[in-house]
Each structure stands twice: as structure tokens, then as C-alpha cells.
Amino acid sequence: MTHIVLTLAMTVLLAGRSAPASAFGPTVQDRERDLGEKARRQQMIEQHRRGHAAEPAAGLPAPVQAPELGGARFPITQIEVRGGARHSREIDRIVERYRGATMGQAEIFALLRDLMNFYYGRGYITTGVSLAEQNLSSGKLIVVVHWGYVKGWRVNGKAPEGMRERLMLSSAMPGIEGSVLNIHDIDQAIENLNGLGRAAKINVVPAEEAGYSYLDVVLQRSKPFAVSASVDNSGLGDRAGDGLYRYGVDIAVAHLLGWNDVLTLSAGRRYYQDPAHHAYDSLAVSYGWRVGRWSADLRYIAQPTKSLLSGTYGDYQLSGNTQDVNLRVSRVLRRWRTGTDAVYVAIDRKRVRNYIDDTLIEINSNTHTSVTAGVNRLDSLFGGVVFADGGWTRGVGWLGASEDPVSAGQGPLSRYDKFNLNLNWSRDFTAGSLRARYTAAMGAQYSKDDLYYDSKFVIGDQYTVRGFKIRSAYGDSGVSVSNTLSFPFPTSIGTVTPLVGVDWGAVGNNGEADNGGWIGAVAGGLRVSTKWANAAVTIGKPFRALPGMGYGVVWYLSASATY
């Protein structure tokens, strides 16, 4: 029996390693994990885009008051900006343009205007500049910066009440009370306060003390929980009884601790006609919180599976369990009117155990740990919105990670380096009376190492090259480009969006005889979005495929409802 199990184990392992880039080797868990990561990335991009669209337009700075000098003009050899230590280099560059000039009312007005515009452009919307009492005939011009400060918080016009309300505000932007008022700090606080169970905006209200303002949070509360159900046809089979359809439910609860946090519980299951021998389940819990410019997300996913393997000596029950733990910490480095810069670090630990008739397949069971560091930017570009994310991932031996059974050049490695880049650019426009949106998405990966399938770059699914589903292409390095033209229009039931697209991608491998190639497909579909439900259908047809991937028409179906 041991010999039979070992033979079957080697069969399973070799099946996972000998496949070409058209991908017969990756496990169901590998594919599900990849689709889950792409879905979360797409959701993050959409959240960033909605936040960018909701960003309030900047107003104009307060008018500058210049002194009445009549026609008098004075040679100015020295200009002093009192209180201008903040951003001193930029202020010096502005002042330098006027130093040594003969200045009258118009020139002094221009200097004050330039300084005011600079401070306002940097977000100091309650800061002003003026001239000090002075004798301009001395040749020295003294400008005073009057900084605007935050006095404190208000909620719907009243002082905060209770510990939870004070914790909500202090975690939205810690340390803001008593600091110089900056609109970008307020934008960050609004982003943190908004979310499940809350809709917030902040008004700047003058305080009793000159130079100080209250931040008055106009807060609308709703139920702090949401329940959603979903179904899709993302399975590897092409029949309903072979795991084609996945059903899921998500429960999210917000503000458990009162500091802008969300706990989410998720469960998913694929439908199989023979559930006694075939199953795929997914159980997940995640907890995220935001404090000022910092945010963190902790996620745990368990994926128990089972399937039947037919062999020479009969049928054998295969079973497995993948457990994935991920922690990601992010910080916004800089905000401006049209965008943000942020950095992040993440650590991921994946533990896989596979069995044949309850006997552990040690050669195909492992633990992989990786760390990722990256940077992303959201901004306006060419009349649209761009989101760019670049990251470096290294496989490490931490947290009980397995040792590689082979040396470099002899097989896949869990101690690797890879670099990833994701770009998404979209722009709304009109063609006559028709509203339209063009979206371009690009993903790329580079690695000089031979990677396991759970670390490879994957193309050929609903998020990359739409036209493949049962088989995708895997590579240590690769690139994909997706182009979509959509036409959203409102109806009595919600927004209906027809779309068309063309995609292509390429992969390459370092350790396999088949070094990959490129694929391409065209797609068309329809999305329907309402307040409580969403549905989408997309049809894809390949025009270029790798061996074994096929050229048939592929349907992507999904629907969800939220309460």
C-alpha cells in the first residue's frame, strides 16, 4: 500500500510540474487564490476611483489685502517672512523673485498673492499672510504668516459625546487638535470616517479664538452591518455538477471597537453532484482598521477540498487543506488635491496539506512564507484617473516555511524574488449624448527564479485576458493588457452598462522546457448595478491560445445581492 501511495503521490506531483505554460499543473487552490487576489485588487482600485471622484473641488484662496500706498514706490533689498519656517525653501524661492526690486502697491500685492496661493495650494486653507507695521523706506519688507489651527472636533454641531464618539474622531486623524489646519488631513479623516454604517463630511467652522477652527463632522449613521450573497460560474468544470458554480455569503460588521474598523466573515462552496467525493469550500475571516494615515488588514482563509483519483488499483480519495494568513500594513505618505502616495508591507504564510486516503503526501505538502514591500499612487492623468502599484516580493524561511527539496536550477524555489507592477487608467467621455468610459489595465511580473505555481503570473481569466476559464497560462514572468470600452446609462432599475474589450498577454518560464507564449481574446458583456444587487455577464472568444487552452466561447456569469 505504501508503494501505491508513493506512486500516486509522484503522479500528482509530476502532473503539477510537467505541464507547459497552458497550465495543467496548478491546483484548484492555486487558481482560487489567484482569482481571490485579483478580485480584491479590483475592488481596491474601484474604491480608490470612487474616492477620487468624490474629492471636493478646491475653492479659491481668500482675497489678499494690500496696503494703500498711492503711487509711492520703495527699493526693497531685504524681505523677511515671519512665521514662514514651514516650507522655507519654497518660500525663499518665491521671495527671491521680488528681492532687490522697487516695489509699489501692485508689486506688494503680487508678492502677497503668490505666498497666499502657495499656502492654499499646499492645503493650508485657513492660513493667511499680511504686512507687518513697518517703514518701507528702510528697504526692508516684513511679511507675517498667520497660521490657522484646529481647535477641536464637533459632531453635527455639538461637542463629541461618549468614549466611542471621541475614539472615532481621534482615530480618524490622531493629533490634529492644536495642529495647523490642512485640508489634506481633513480629506484623510473623511476617508477614514466614511464606510459601512457611516456617511461623513467635515465643515470647517470658526472657533471663538482668533486663528482657530472647529472640524464639524456632519455624520449620518446607518446600520453597522451588511450581509451579501453571491453566485458565479468561475469553476474549472464546464458542467454544473462538476464545481462550475460557486455560492458565497459575506457578513461584515463595522466599528466593533469604535475606531473605524470592519470585521468580515466569508464562506463559499462549489456545487458538486457527488459531494461525498468532490468538494471545495472556502472559509475566511478578515479584520481591517484605519487610524490616521495608517491602515492594516489581517486575513485568514481556509480551503478544504476533496476529489476522486482513478488509478490502476481502483479509485482513491484525494483531500487537501490550504490555510493562508496575510497581514498588510499601509501608510499614506502624501496627499494632494488629485491624489495620494502610499507605501505598504505585507507578510503571507500559506500552509498546504494533501492526502491520499488519509495518508499525508509529504512531497506535495509544504508551507511557504513571503514578504512584500510596495508603493502605489492615485492621481489624475490625461483627463482620467490612474492607479499604479509596484511591489517586490521575496520568499523567506520564516514562520515554519518548508525547505526547498531541490537546489537552484533543479526545480521550483520557495526562496525567490519577484517584481510586480499593476496599472489602471480610466477616463469618462461623451460621444454626442452617449456617455462612455475607456479603461486600460496592465499587469506585469518579472522573476529570474523558477517559481511554484502559487507564485507565478497568471493570465487567461475574467480579470486579465477574457476568453479562457478552464485553463489559464502560467509564467515566472509575464504581462497582460486589458482594454475595455463601456457605456453606462441610468434606467429605472439602476445603471446598465454594455461593454466591449480586447485583451492580450504573454508569459515565460525559467525552468520549464515549454517557455510560454502569448494569448489574446475579445470580449463583450453587460453589467447591471442597483442599490441592492449587481449582475454581470461577459462573453469571451480567443483569437490566440497556447496548446491545450482551446478556442471556444467562454461565459463569465456573476450575481450578488446585499442587505
URLIN-V819037 format. One record per residue. OMEGA is omega as a letter, one per 40 degrees, with the letter a starting at -180 (999 if undefined). BURIAL is I if it has 9 or more other C-alpha atoms within 8 Angstrom, else O. Layout:
omega = {OMEGA & OMEGA}
burial = {BURIAL & BURIAL}
This chain:
omega = {i & i & a & a & i & i & i & i & i & i & i & a & a & i & i & a & a & a & i & a & i & i & i & a & a & i & i & i & i & a & i & i & i & i & i & i & i & i & i & i & i & i & i & i & i & i & i & a & i & i & i & a & a & a & a & i & a & i & i & i & i & a & a & i & i & a & i & a & a & i & a & i & a & i & a & i & a & i & i & i & a & a & a & a & i & a & a & a & i & i & i & i & i & a & a & a & a & a & a & a & i & a & i & a & a & a & i & i & a & i & i & i & i & i & a & i & i & a & a & i & i & i & a & a & i & i & i & i & i & i & i & i & a & i & a & i & i & a & a & i & a & i & a & i & i & a & i & a & i & i & a & a & i & i & a & i & a & i & i & a & i & a & a & a & i & i & i & a & a & i & i & i & a & i & a & i & a & a & i & a & i & a & a & i & i & i & i & i & i & i & a & a & a & i & a & i & a & i & a & i & a & i & i & a & i & i & i & a & a & i & a & i & i & i & a & a & i & a & i & a & i & a & a & i & i & i & a & i & a & i & i & a & a & a & a & i & i & i & a & a & a & i & a & a & i & i & a & i & i & i & a & i & a & i & i & a & i & a & i & a & i & i & a & i & a & i & i & i & i & a & i & i & i & a & i & a & a & i & i & i & i & i & a & i & i & i & i & i & a & i & a & i & a & i & i & i & i & a & i & i & i & a & i & a & i & i & a & i & i & a & a & a & i & a & a & a & i & i & a & i & i & i & a & i & a & i & i & i & a & i & i & a & a & i & i & a & a & a & a & i & a & i & a & i & a & i & a & i & a & a & a & i & i & a & i & a & i & i & a & i & a & a & a & i & a & i & i & i & i & i & a & i & a & i & i & a & i & a & i & a & i & i & i & a & a & i & a & a & i & a & i & a & i & i & a & a & a & i & i & a & a & i & i & a & a & i & a & a & a & a & a & a & i & i & a & i & i & a & a & i & i & i & i & i & i & i & i & i & i & i & a & i & a & i & a & i & i & i & i & i & i & i & a & i & i & i & i & a & i & a & i & a & a & i & a & i & a & i & a & i & a & a & a & i & a & a & a & i & a & i & i & i & a & i & i & i & a & i & i & i & a & i & a & i & a & a & a & i & a & i & a & a & a & a & i & a & i & a & i & a & i & a & i & i & a & i & i & a & a & a & a & a & i & a & i & a & a & i & i & a & i & a & i & a & a & i & i & a & i & a & a & a & i & i & a & i & i & i & i & i & i & i & i & a & i & a & i & a & i & a & a & i & a & i & i & a & i & i & i & i & a & i & 999}
burial = {O & O & O & O & I & I & O & O & I & I & O & O & I & O & I & I & O & O & I & I & I & I & I & I & I & I & O & O & O & I & I & O & I & I & O & O & O & I & I & O & O & O & O & O & I & O & O & I & I & O & I & I & O & O & I & O & O & O & O & O & O & O & O & I & O & I & O & O & O & O & O & O & I & I & I & I & I & I & I & O & I & I & O & I & O & O & O & O & O & O & I & O & O & I & I & O & O & O & I & O & O & O & I & I & I & O & O & I & I & O & I & I & I & I & I & I & I & O & I & I & O & O & I & I & I & I & I & I & I & I & I & O & O & O & O & I & O & O & I & I & I & I & I & I & I & I & I & I & I & I & I & I & I & I & I & O & O & O & O & I & O & O & O & I & I & I & I & I & I & I & I & I & I & I & O & I & I & I & O & I & I & I & I & I & I & I & I & I & I & I & I & I & I & I & O & I & I & I & I & I & O & I & O & O & O & O & I & O & O & O & I & I & I & I & I & I & I & I & I & O & O & O & O & I & I & I & I & I & I & I & I & I & I & I & I & I & I & O & O & I & I & I & I & I & I & I & I & I & I & I & I & I & I & I & I & I & O & I & I & I & I & I & I & I & I & I & I & I & I & I & I & I & O & O & O & O & I & I & I & I & I & I & I & I & I & I & I & I & I & I & I & I & I & I & I & I & I & I & I & I & I & I & I & I & I & I & I & I & O & O & O & O & O & O & O & I & I & I & I & I & I & I & I & I & I & I & I & I & I & I & I & I & I & O & I & I & O & I & I & I & I & I & I & I & I & I & I & I & I & I & I & I & I & I & I & I & O & O & O & I & I & O & O & I & I & I & I & I & I & I & I & I & I & I & I & I & I & I & I & I & O & O & O & I & I & I & I & I & I & I & I & I & I & I & I & I & I & O & O & O & I & O & O & O & O & O & O & O & O & O & I & I & I & I & I & I & I & I & I & I & I & I & I & I & I & I & I & I & O & O & O & O & O & O & I & I & I & I & I & I & I & I & I & I & I & I & I & I & I & I & I & I & I & I & O & I & I & I & I & I & I & I & O & I & I & I & I & I & I & I & I & I & I & I & I & I & I & I & I & I & I & I & I & I & I & I & I & I & O & O & O & O & O & I & I & I & I & I & I & I & I & I & I & I & I & I & I & I & I & I & I & O & O & O & I & I & I & I & I & I & I & I & I & I & I & I & I & I & I & I & O & O & I & I & I & I & I & I & I & I & I & I & I & I & I & I & O & O & I & I & I & O & I & I & O & I & I & I & I & I & I & I & O}
